[in-house]
């Protein structure tokens, strides 16, 4: 747990590209990509399941947008759950952003059938809680199976 958090914090603090931290920051960012590769995809699959079984979400759009947009990020992991969420909520996420006063053109994720409103934030939280619940069920089941076998 501590090692993972240290990697994540290092990426957050110095993982961006600038002259001062170019090589050290790049290492931090790539290491974070490696340790989050499986968790990001597992989280996306759990979120997709939650969007499919929970009322008020579009599991069909979640799958469609995931398949189309899950690689639309500089990070190999970021758009995994973002694309599922955008599809489930039927909103458009990401797009152009300013970093240190410079505009960076970025792809959008999702179709934007609905607008982003405060209600969508509440819905996103509900989707998150459903995803966490499914994750807890999965890992508790795995632990129970391991304990039964051993």
Beta strands, then each sheet from edge to edge (+ up, - down):
strand 1: 93-94
strand 2: 97-99
strand 3: 102-104
strand 4: 108-109
sheet 1: 1+ 4-
sheet 2: 2+ 3-
end
